[in-house]
Amino acid sequence: MKILHMGAECYPVAKVGGLADVIGALPKYQKNAINDVSVVIPCYQTVFRNENNFECVHSGKLKLGHFNFPYKVLMETSNILGFELFLIEIPELFDRPNVYNYKDDIERFLSFQIAALDWIVEKKSLPDIIHCHDHHTGLIPFMKKYCPKYEKLKNIPVIITIHNGLYQGIFTFNKLYYLPEFDLVHIKELERENCINSLAAAIKCADEITTVSPSYLNEINHSDNGLETLFQRMRYKSKGILNGIDLDVWDSNKDPMIHANYSIETSNEGKQKNKEELCMLFNMNPTKPLFCFIGRLYNEKGADLLPKVISSLLNISEINFLILGYGDAEIENELKQLLEVHNKNYHVNIGYNEELAHKTYAGSDFILIPSRIEPCGLNQMYALRYGTIPIVRRTGGLKDTIIDFEDNGNGICHDQASVEAICDAIQRAIDLYSDKDVINQIRIKGMNIDHSWEHVSQEYIELYNLIIVKRHEN
């Protein structure tokens, strides 16, 4: 079986969020059961691209409406990731350091999809499954199905995995001419609320839809930015599969980025050593409970609530806060302003630093994840692996992975995305911190949970086989 994954990110090649972690790990674990698994992403100007060796395996010109762009397909030559990696190099559009947030993102990711299909259709050996991830590859199912130039690929099944349905790749019909020629009788497959909607097109045209947690699949059927009724109609071909984590990268017992490695048996001593080192780095008192937030500073993550939560609690409680993230400029500024008042038990690091993130997971007592929307969430799984207790809002994958300790669970849960609810949950954590026996039991319970990709990858393989059987039957 030949599986081709397509997406916008892949760790460690290019990373913005959890999408990169999934595309960088799932194929590696699938290789244990499938001989041929590969990943295709755009070629950004990243450190990984510059420090590793690639060879050109294909070149051509892609047509984007009236424009023509030369492109190359580059293959990484050392198999350093554990699977074949291909980068689509389109210098005029992707020769930039960042993945997103350019004015021509529609043109960039549409050109990536066209170039990838142009290359695939020329290959002698075609994939058995094309596995697309999020709206950046959402037009692949439509173009493969309805554009005559890709007739050769018509019978290859396509899966779309939705990592975050809030982002849909919407653009107006005045850019319809960007797409390869197709019979306009199929134009409704692209349309949602009088615009071209890449994610909606994928939902309509893909053979199977997966979401990154079972609870998120239920939630998007009722509230997902205008696609609720479409998801309801397509529920028959939808499945929620909870993400996993890469234990080659996230393992407190062998992580080279943390100060002291530790196992479940040595977690008390190991956590304390890492906490002391982390507190020394930011001039904090290691005897106080340390709360952290790691992630993007956006409203959907509940990050807009953090300044009020932190300022109110630091005025009345003997605790430490460490924030690691970036995002909305207003939230960033509010968090930085808190340093003027609280500089002995609070620190904010704007930006993302992979090594510091690992150190923070290892050294913190609790991690805050107050998300309004969390399709899966990997942070809580990383935290559990490092013996850091998650404090989460019950939504999406957080609901699937964290159970409140009062229900014999592995974390602390709250239901509302509000300052009051988060403060109440943190106060429960402060009270819990004084009971070392109970907190150690919760920590060990979390570290014992297996969220590895081994089981998850098998679920996808079973889905691939089912799709192929259905295609042959039809």
N, C-alpha and C positions, 0 to 999 in steps of 0.2 A: 504494500500500500504506500502511495506517495502523497504526502500531505504538504501543502504549501500555505504557510501563514502569511497574511499581509496586514500591516498596520503602520501607524505613524511613529511608534516608539519601540525600542527594544533595549533593555538593560544588558550590558553596560555601554552600548553604542550611543544611544541618545535617550535621555530620561527626563520626563517632567513629573510623572506620577505613577500610580499603580499599574497603568496600562503597560508601561515599559517592563515592570517586574514580571507581569504575566507572560508577555510575549518572549521575554528572555529566559523564562523557566519552563513553561509548559512544553515547548518543543524538545528541550533537553531530556525531560523525563519521558516523553513519548518515544524517544529513540530507543528506550529499553524494550519496547514492544513492536516498534515500526522501524523498518530499515531506512526509509527515506523521508526525512522531515526537514524542511527548510523554511527560512524566514526571508521576507522581502520588505524592506522599508526604504524611505528616501535617503539619499546621501547628503547629510548635513556636514557642515564644517566643524566637526567635533574632535576632541582629543583622541578618541578611539580610532576615528578615520585616519588621523595623521600619524598615529603610532603603530598601526598594523599594516600588514601587506595585503594588497588586493590585486587581482588580475581581471582584465576586461574579458568577459565571456560573450558579450553581445553589444552591438551599437546600432543606432538607427536615428531616424527623425520622427518625432511624434507631431501630429497635427492637432492643434488646439484652436478650433475655429479657423480664423484667417492666419493664425500664427503657426510657425514651424520651429520646433526646438530640437536641437541635437541632444541625444541622451546616450548613456552607456550603462550597461549592467556590470557591476563589479562584484566579484566573488572573493570573500575572505579566504586566504589560502592555507591557514594553519589549523583550521577547525577548533579554534581556541574556545568557542562557546559550546561545543558539544553537538552542534548541528550546522548545516550549511547556511551561511549568511550571504544574502545578496543585497547590494545597495543600488538603487536607481539614481544615477548621477545626471542631474539636469542643472548645469552650472548657473544659468540665468535665474533660476527659481529657488534652488536649494543651497547654493554656495554661501550659506549664512550660518551663524553659530546657534541660533535659537530654532526650536521646533515650530512654535506657533506665534501668533499675534503679529503677523504682517498683514498689510492691507490687501495683498494679493493671495491670501491663503486659499481662497476658492480655486484660483488658477493653479496654485502650487499642487494641491492635493488631487485635483482633477487630472492634471498632467501626469502625476505619479501613477494614477490608476490606468490611464491610457497607455503610458509607456510600458507598464508591467504587463498588461494584456497583449500589447503588440509583441512583446518578447515571448510571452508564454505561447502564443499561437504559432510562433516560429520554431518552438522546441520540438525535437523528435520524440521525446518522452514527456507525455503530459501528466499532470497530477491527477490523482484519483479524487481528491477533495481540495477545494480552495476554501480556506478558513479565514474569513475577514473579521477585522476587529474595529468596531466603532465607525462613525460616519465618514472618517477619512478614506475608507475603502467601501463606502456604502453604495456607490454606483457600479461597482464590479458586478453584482448579480444582475442588474438591469442590462448593462452593456453586453455581458456575456450571453444573455438570453435573447436580446432584441436587435443588436447591431450586426448586420450581415458580415462585416469583416471578421467577426469572432465566431462564425458559424461552426468552426472546428471545435470550439470549446462548449458548445451548447449543452452537451449531455454530461458535463462535469458538475457534480453537485456543489453547492456553495452553502456554507454556514456563516451567519453573521452573529458574532458575540457582542452584546451591548454591555459596555463597561460603565457608561454614564449616558442615559437617555436625554439629559438636559441639553447636550450639545448635538445638533442635528445636521449641520452642514447645509444651511438654507441659503438659497440665492434666487434671484428673479429670473423670469423666463427670457429676459433680453440676453441672457448668456446661454440659452439653449443651444445656440450654434457651436458652442465649445465641444459638444458631444459628437462622437462619430455618427454618421448617418444611420437613421432607423426609420421605420414606418411610423408616421405620426398617429396611427390608430392606437399605439401603445403609450401615448403621452400621459394618460391618466395614472400610469404606474409611477411616474415621477412626481406627480402633483400632490401638494397638501396645502390647503388654504391659499390657493392662487400663487404658490411659489414652488420651485423645485426643492424638494426636501430629500437629501441624500439618505438619511436614516430611514425615513418612511419608505423610500424606494427599495431599500435593502430588506425591510420587513415584508414588503409585498412580494419581492422577487426571489428571496433566498429559499432554499429547500428546508432549512431549519434555523430557528432563532434560539440562542441561548442568552441567559443573563448570568451575572457573576455571583448570584446567590438566589436561593428559592424565595426568600421573603421579598427581594427586589422584584422578582417576576410578578408576585401578587400586587405589589405597590404600584407598578407602572400600568397595571390594568385599570387603576382608579385615579392616578395623579401622575402624569408625566408630560407636562408642557404641550398639551394638545394632541398627543398620540394615543390617548386612552382608548378610544373606540377602535382604532386600528389594531392595537394590541389585543383587545378583546376578540376581534374577528380572527386574528391569527394565533390565538391561544392553542389551537390544535397542533401547531408545529413549533411550540415553544417549550423550553425546559430550563429550569434554574439549576445551575451547577456551581457550587461554592468554590471560589478560588482556593489555591493552596499557597504555600511559601517554599522558597528554595532553601533547603537545609544546607546546601553547600555554601550559601552566603550568610544565612541567619541561624547561627548555632553558637550559643554562649560558650560551649566547650572547646571550640576551635577557631573562633572569630579572631583574626589577626589585628583587627582594628581597635579592640578594647584593651583596657589596662591589664586585667587579670581574667583568664579563662576560668570557667566554673561549670560544674555539672549540677544535676538536681541534688545530689548528695552534698555538694559543697556550695550550694547556692547562697546560704547565709553569709559565709565568709567572703565568697566571690562578689556578691552584690555590694557588700560593705566596702571592699577595696575599690571597686569601680565608682561607687558613690563618693568616697573620699577624694579620689582623683578628679572627678567631675566638679565637685564643690570647690576644690582648691583652684581649679581652672577659672571658676567664675566668682571666687571669693565669697562662698556661701558656707554656712555652718552645717556640717554633715550630720549633726545630731538631730536636726529637724527633718520632718518628712519632706521629700522632694517630689513636686508635681511637674510634669512636663507636657508640652503640646508640640507635636511634630507634624508638619503638613502645610498645605496651602492655606493662606490667610484670606478666605473668602466666606461670604455669608452661608453658602451651602454647607460649609464645614463648621458653622457655628462660631467662627473666629471673631465675628463682630461683637460677640458677647464677652470675649475674654478680657478686654480692658476693664470693664466694670466688675467682673468677677474677681480679677486679680487685685484691683485697688481696694475693693470692699473687704476682701479676706485678709490682705496683708496688714490692714489697719487693726485687725482684731485677733489674728492668729499667728502663732509661731511656726511658720511654714516657709518653704522655698518654692519659687516658680522659675522654670526655664522654658522659654519659647524658642523653637527653631522652625522657621518657615519664611515664606514670602507670598506676595499676592497683591491684594487691594492696597493702594497707596495710603488711603485714609486709615485703614486698620493698622498698617505698619507704623504710621506716624503716632497714632494713639498709644501703641505698645512702646514705642521708643520714648515718648514723653513720660511714661511711668518711671523711667530710669532716674528722672530728676528728683523723685520723691523716695523711691525704693531702689537703692543701689547695693544693699547688703544681702538681700534675700530674694532678688529678682534679676533676671537677665534675659534679654531678647537678642537673638542672632538672626538678622534678616538675610535671607538667602538659603540655599540648600548645600549642605556639606555632608557627603555620604559617611565619612569617618566620624564626624561629630554626631550624626544620627545614631550610629552604632553605639558610641560611647554613652549617649543619652538613654537609649533603651536599657543598656547594662547598668547604668548608675542611678536611674530614677526609681522611686518607690511606686509611683502611680503615673499613668498617662491619661490625659483628658482627650476624649473624642466625642464632642457634643454636637455631632453633625445633624443638620436638618435633613440632609439626603446623604446616604452612604450605600451605594449599590452593593458593594461587598465590604471594602475596607481590608487593608493588609496590616495596618499599624497595630490593631489589637492582637493579631496573630504573632507579629514580631515581638510585641510586648510580652505576651504569654510565654514565648520561647525563652525570654530573658528574665522571667520571674518578676516582671513589672505588672502591677495590677491595673487593668483597664477600667476607666470610669466612662461609661458610654450612654448615649441616648438610644433607646430601643427603636431602631429603624434599620431596614435593609439587612445587610450581612452582619451588622452589629447584633441584631436580634438573633441571628442564627448561630452566633459564636460565643456570646457572652451571656451568662446567667448570673443573677445577683447572688452574692455570697449568702444572703439570708435564706435563699432557696437552695442551699447546698451547691452553689455555683462557683464561678471562677473570677468574678469581678463585681463592680458596683454599677447599677443601672438606674436611669431616670427616664421619664416619659416625655417631658417637655423641653423644648429648646428655648430656655429662658435663664436669665441670670439667677433667679431664685432657685430653680431646680438644680442648676449646676452647683451653686453654693451649698445647697442642702446635701448633695452627693459628696462634695468635697469634705463637708463637716463629718459625714459618716466615715469617710476615709481617715480623717484626723483621729476620730475616736477609735477606729480599728487599729491604727498605727501603734497605739499604746498596748495592745494585746499581741505580743510577739508570737505566741503559740498559734493563735487563729490566723494571723497574717501569713505565717509560714505555711500553714495548711493550704490556704488559698493559693499561695505562690507555687507550691509543689503541684497542686491540682492542675494549675494552668500549664506548667512546664511539661506535664505528662501527656497533654493532649497532642495528638498527631494531626497537624494541619499540613503535612507535606504534600507535594504534588503527586506522589506515587499513586494514591487512590484516585485523585482527581483526574489524572491523565487517563486512567483506565476508563472512567466514565465517558470521556470524550471519544476514546477509541471504540467503545461500544456504540456510541451515537454514530460515528463514522460508518461502522459496519451496517447499522440499521438503515442509514440513508442510502448506502450503495445497494443493499438488498431491495429497498423500495424502488430505486431507480431502475433496476433490472426487471422488477415485476411489472413496471409501467411501460 
